[in-house]
Amino acid sequence: MVFMDQEMPGMTGSETVGELKKLQMQYLIPEMKIIGCTAHGSDEEVERFMGSGIDQCIHKPINAAELMGILSDLE
């Protein structure tokens, strides 16, 4: 499982997820669940992040109950 922040130096979370998906398709890394983390609240930003291939998106600051719900949904 990977927690991927959307805002990172050098490459966005969406771009990084795209690279991870390419490596998975080449069988260079295993399949994994990716939970996107963002401080952005706009629906457009979340939709763009979800479109990159993440499995779930959580907003910062991270709420423990929300995180536990997401983790149980991914099992």
OpenMM code with the backbone's topology and positions (N, CA, C; nanometers):
from openmm import Vec3, app, unit

residues = "MET VAL PHE MET ASP GLN GLU MET PRO GLY MET THR GLY SER GLU THR VAL GLY GLU LEU LYS LYS LEU GLN MET GLN TYR LEU ILE PRO GLU MET LYS ILE ILE GLY CYS THR ALA HIS GLY SER ASP GLU GLU VAL GLU ARG PHE MET GLY SER GLY ILE ASP GLN CYS ILE HIS LYS PRO ILE ASN ALA ALA GLU LEU MET GLY ILE LEU SER ASP LEU GLU".split()
positions = [
    Vec3(0.0849, -0.1166, 0.0000),
    Vec3(0.0000, 0.0000, 0.0000),
    Vec3(0.0895, 0.1229, 0.0000),
    Vec3(0.0472, 0.2219, -0.0794),
    Vec3(0.1219, 0.3468, -0.0909),
    Vec3(0.0287, 0.4625, -0.0568),
    Vec3(0.0784, 0.5561, 0.0219),
    Vec3(0.0092, 0.6827, 0.0440),
    Vec3(0.0802, 0.7850, -0.0430),
    Vec3(0.0078, 0.8435, -0.1385),
    Vec3(0.0674, 0.9330, -0.2369),
    Vec3(0.0121, 1.0735, -0.2203),
    Vec3(0.1005, 1.1673, -0.1895),
    Vec3(0.0602, 1.3075, -0.1800),
    Vec3(0.0512, 1.3652, -0.3209),
    Vec3(-0.0439, 1.4520, -0.3446),
    Vec3(-0.0587, 1.5136, -0.4768),
    Vec3(0.0490, 1.6184, -0.5013),
    Vec3(0.0826, 1.6961, -0.4003),
    Vec3(0.1801, 1.8049, -0.4165),
    Vec3(0.3163, 1.7601, -0.3650),
    Vec3(0.4066, 1.7370, -0.4597),
    Vec3(0.5433, 1.6973, -0.4250),
    Vec3(0.6383, 1.7748, -0.5156),
    Vec3(0.7615, 1.7944, -0.4721),
    Vec3(0.8572, 1.8652, -0.5575),
    Vec3(0.9000, 1.7770, -0.6750),
    Vec3(0.9063, 1.8365, -0.7931),
    Vec3(0.9580, 1.7648, -0.9084),
    Vec3(0.8549, 1.6881, -0.9890),
    Vec3(0.7590, 1.6274, -0.9239),
    Vec3(0.6578, 1.5474, -0.9926),
    Vec3(0.5334, 1.5433, -0.9054),
    Vec3(0.4172, 1.5612, -0.9656),
    Vec3(0.2933, 1.5548, -0.8866),
    Vec3(0.2631, 1.4104, -0.8498),
    Vec3(0.1733, 1.3928, -0.7553),
    Vec3(0.1280, 1.2587, -0.7194),
    Vec3(0.0647, 1.1885, -0.8377),
    Vec3(-0.0131, 1.2608, -0.9179),
    Vec3(-0.0762, 1.2026, -1.0365),
    Vec3(0.0277, 1.1514, -1.1353),
    Vec3(0.1321, 1.2304, -1.1571),
    Vec3(0.2387, 1.1872, -1.2472),
    Vec3(0.3115, 1.0648, -1.1924),
    Vec3(0.3361, 1.0647, -1.0621),
    Vec3(0.4050, 0.9522, -0.9995),
    Vec3(0.3213, 0.8255, -1.0094),
    Vec3(0.1914, 0.8372, -0.9870),
    Vec3(0.1024, 0.7212, -0.9992),
    Vec3(0.1064, 0.6675, -1.1420),
    Vec3(0.1077, 0.7562, -1.2406),
    Vec3(0.1174, 0.7135, -1.3797),
    Vec3(0.2439, 0.6326, -1.4050),
    Vec3(0.3539, 0.6770, -1.3471),
    Vec3(0.4803, 0.6036, -1.3626),
    Vec3(0.4741, 0.4677, -1.2916),
    Vec3(0.4132, 0.4645, -1.1733),
    Vec3(0.3978, 0.3369, -1.1020),
    Vec3(0.3135, 0.2390, -1.1831),
    Vec3(0.2060, 0.2893, -1.2433),
    Vec3(0.1182, 0.2032, -1.3240),
    Vec3(0.1926, 0.1472, -1.4448),
    Vec3(0.2790, 0.2279, -1.5083),
    Vec3(0.3596, 0.1792, -1.6204),
    Vec3(0.4512, 0.0665, -1.5754),
    Vec3(0.5157, 0.0833, -1.4600),
    Vec3(0.6041, -0.0205, -1.4077),
    Vec3(0.5269, -0.1472, -1.3735),
    Vec3(0.4059, -0.1323, -1.3222),
    Vec3(0.3228, -0.2489, -1.2927),
    Vec3(0.2870, -0.3231, -1.4214),
    Vec3(0.2546, -0.2507, -1.5267),
    Vec3(0.2181, -0.3135, -1.6528),
    Vec3(0.3360, -0.3897, -1.7142),
    Vec3(0.4581, -0.3480, -1.6809),
    Vec3(0.5782, -0.4159, -1.7288),
    Vec3(0.6230, -0.5255, -1.6322),
    Vec3(0.5447, -0.5483, -1.5279),
    Vec3(0.5735, -0.6483, -1.4247),
    Vec3(0.7069, -0.6221, -1.3535),
    Vec3(0.7449, -0.4947, -1.3440),
    Vec3(0.8674, -0.4585, -1.2751),
    Vec3(0.8443, -0.4319, -1.1265),
    Vec3(0.7212, -0.3983, -1.0920),
    Vec3(0.6823, -0.3830, -0.9512),
    Vec3(0.5467, -0.4504, -0.9327),
    Vec3(0.5151, -0.4934, -0.8106),
    Vec3(0.3875, -0.5621, -0.7885),
    Vec3(0.2690, -0.4660, -0.7880),
    Vec3(0.1505, -0.5206, -0.8087),
    Vec3(0.0268, -0.4433, -0.7933),
    Vec3(0.0189, -0.3969, -0.6486),
    Vec3(-0.0335, -0.2777, -0.6272),
    Vec3(-0.0466, -0.2241, -0.4923),
    Vec3(-0.1646, -0.1288, -0.4872),
    Vec3(-0.2202, -0.1141, -0.3713),
    Vec3(-0.3254, -0.0154, -0.3487),
    Vec3(-0.2590, 0.1193, -0.3268),
    Vec3(-0.3171, 0.2233, -0.3873),
    Vec3(-0.2626, 0.3582, -0.3732),
    Vec3(-0.3720, 0.4488, -0.3182),
    Vec3(-0.3438, 0.5080, -0.2034),
    Vec3(-0.4346, 0.6040, -0.1413),
    Vec3(-0.3759, 0.7429, -0.1633),
    Vec3(-0.4494, 0.8259, -0.2347),
    Vec3(-0.4056, 0.9622, -0.2594),
    Vec3(-0.4372, 1.0507, -0.1410),
    Vec3(-0.3451, 1.1399, -0.1095),
    Vec3(-0.3624, 1.2359, -0.0003),
    Vec3(-0.3523, 1.3764, -0.0589),
    Vec3(-0.4483, 1.4606, -0.0261),
    Vec3(-0.4459, 1.5965, -0.0788),
    Vec3(-0.5046, 1.6953, 0.0210),
    Vec3(-0.4513, 1.8158, 0.0149),
    Vec3(-0.5075, 1.9251, 0.0940),
    Vec3(-0.6062, 2.0050, 0.0101),
    Vec3(-0.6112, 1.9760, -0.1208),
    Vec3(-0.7029, 2.0452, -0.2110),
    Vec3(-0.8449, 1.9946, -0.1867),
    Vec3(-0.9372, 2.0868, -0.1787),
    Vec3(-1.0755, 2.0494, -0.1523),
    Vec3(-1.1652, 2.0489, -0.2736),
    Vec3(-1.1137, 2.0974, -0.3878),
    Vec3(-1.2014, 2.1093, -0.5046),
    Vec3(-1.2310, 1.9725, -0.5649),
    Vec3(-1.3538, 1.9576, -0.6126),
    Vec3(-1.3939, 1.8325, -0.6769),
    Vec3(-1.3085, 1.8039, -0.7998),
    Vec3(-1.2723, 1.9092, -0.8745),
    Vec3(-1.1927, 1.8914, -0.9957),
    Vec3(-1.0562, 1.8316, -0.9635),
    Vec3(-0.9937, 1.8804, -0.8582),
    Vec3(-0.8616, 1.8308, -0.8195),
    Vec3(-0.8699, 1.6849, -0.7758),
    Vec3(-0.9696, 1.6515, -0.6977),
    Vec3(-0.9865, 1.5134, -0.6524),
    Vec3(-1.0158, 1.4225, -0.7722),
    Vec3(-1.1010, 1.4660, -0.8648),
    Vec3(-1.1325, 1.3861, -0.9832),
    Vec3(-1.0080, 1.3638, -1.0686),
    Vec3(-0.9254, 1.4652, -1.0831),
    Vec3(-0.8013, 1.4523, -1.1597),
    Vec3(-0.7086, 1.3504, -1.0933),
    Vec3(-0.6988, 1.3578, -0.9625),
    Vec3(-0.6141, 1.2653, -0.8868),
    Vec3(-0.6691, 1.1232, -0.8995),
    Vec3(-0.8003, 1.1066, -0.8845),
    Vec3(-0.8618, 0.9739, -0.8981),
    Vec3(-0.8400, 0.9196, -1.0397),
    Vec3(-0.8443, 1.0066, -1.1383),
    Vec3(-0.8241, 0.9651, -1.2763),
    Vec3(-0.6845, 0.9135, -1.3054),
    Vec3(-0.5901, 0.9437, -1.2183),
    Vec3(-0.4529, 0.8968, -1.2388),
    Vec3(-0.4371, 0.7493, -1.2028),
    Vec3(-0.5372, 0.6940, -1.1328),
    Vec3(-0.5311, 0.5519, -1.0998),
    Vec3(-0.5236, 0.5188, -0.9521),
    Vec3(-0.5391, 0.6210, -0.8674),
    Vec3(-0.5396, 0.5891, -0.7245),
    Vec3(-0.6682, 0.5136, -0.6903),
    Vec3(-0.6627, 0.4381, -0.5815),
    Vec3(-0.7785, 0.3583, -0.5410),
    Vec3(-0.8763, 0.4364, -0.4537),
    Vec3(-0.8241, 0.5265, -0.3737),
    Vec3(-0.9056, 0.6111, -0.2856),
    Vec3(-0.8327, 0.7428, -0.2664),
    Vec3(-0.9062, 0.8436, -0.2231),
    Vec3(-0.8461, 0.9738, -0.1943),
    Vec3(-0.8902, 1.0178, -0.0552),
    Vec3(-0.7954, 1.0672, 0.0218),
    Vec3(-0.8250, 1.1170, 0.1559),
    Vec3(-0.7736, 1.2609, 0.1643),
    Vec3(-0.8488, 1.3432, 0.2361),
    Vec3(-0.8115, 1.4845, 0.2506),
    Vec3(-0.7304, 1.5051, 0.3781),
    Vec3(-0.6340, 1.5956, 0.3685),
    Vec3(-0.5557, 1.6339, 0.4856),
    Vec3(-0.6240, 1.7500, 0.5552),
    Vec3(-0.6168, 1.7619, 0.6849),
    Vec3(-0.5509, 1.6669, 0.7741),
    Vec3(-0.6279, 1.5351, 0.7806),
    Vec3(-0.5531, 1.4274, 0.7915),
    Vec3(-0.6121, 1.2944, 0.7878),
    Vec3(-0.6811, 1.2628, 0.9192),
    Vec3(-0.8052, 1.2186, 0.9071),
    Vec3(-0.8872, 1.1803, 1.0208),
    Vec3(-0.8742, 1.0292, 1.0386),
    Vec3(-0.8420, 0.9836, 1.1587),
    Vec3(-0.8191, 0.8414, 1.1839),
    Vec3(-0.9407, 0.7558, 1.1479),
    Vec3(-1.0601, 0.8012, 1.1800),
    Vec3(-1.1808, 0.7225, 1.1503),
    Vec3(-1.2008, 0.7105, 0.9987),
    Vec3(-1.1779, 0.8189, 0.9258),
    Vec3(-1.1910, 0.8148, 0.7799),
    Vec3(-1.0862, 0.7212, 0.7197),
    Vec3(-0.9637, 0.7273, 0.7717),
    Vec3(-0.8571, 0.6399, 0.7237),
    Vec3(-0.8919, 0.4934, 0.7485),
    Vec3(-0.9434, 0.4616, 0.8651),
    Vec3(-0.9808, 0.3232, 0.8964),
    Vec3(-1.0918, 0.2763, 0.8026),
    Vec3(-1.1863, 0.3630, 0.7693),
    Vec3(-1.2916, 0.3281, 0.6751),
    Vec3(-1.2368, 0.2972, 0.5376),
    Vec3(-1.1439, 0.3779, 0.4912),
    Vec3(-1.0822, 0.3553, 0.3605),
    Vec3(-1.0047, 0.2239, 0.3602),
    Vec3(-0.9271, 0.2010, 0.4651),
    Vec3(-0.8483, 0.0777, 0.4727),
    Vec3(-0.9381, -0.0460, 0.4736),
    Vec3(-1.0482, -0.0399, 0.5442),
    Vec3(-1.1386, -0.1562, 0.5477),
    Vec3(-1.2081, -0.1752, 0.4121),
    Vec3(-1.2351, -0.0674, 0.3389),
    Vec3(-1.2942, -0.0779, 0.2050),
    Vec3(-1.1981, -0.1422, 0.1057),
    Vec3(-1.0685, -0.1232, 0.1239),
    Vec3(-0.9691, -0.1740, 0.0302),
    Vec3(-0.9335, -0.3200, 0.0544),
    Vec3(-0.9748, -0.3756, 0.1655),
    Vec3(-0.9416, -0.5165, 0.1951),
    Vec3(-1.0149, -0.6100, 0.1048),
] * unit.nanometer
topology = app.Topology()
chain = topology.addChain("A")
for resn in residues:
    res = topology.addResidue(resn, chain)
    for name in ("N", "CA", "C"):
        topology.addAtom(name, app.Element.getBySymbol(name[0]), res)
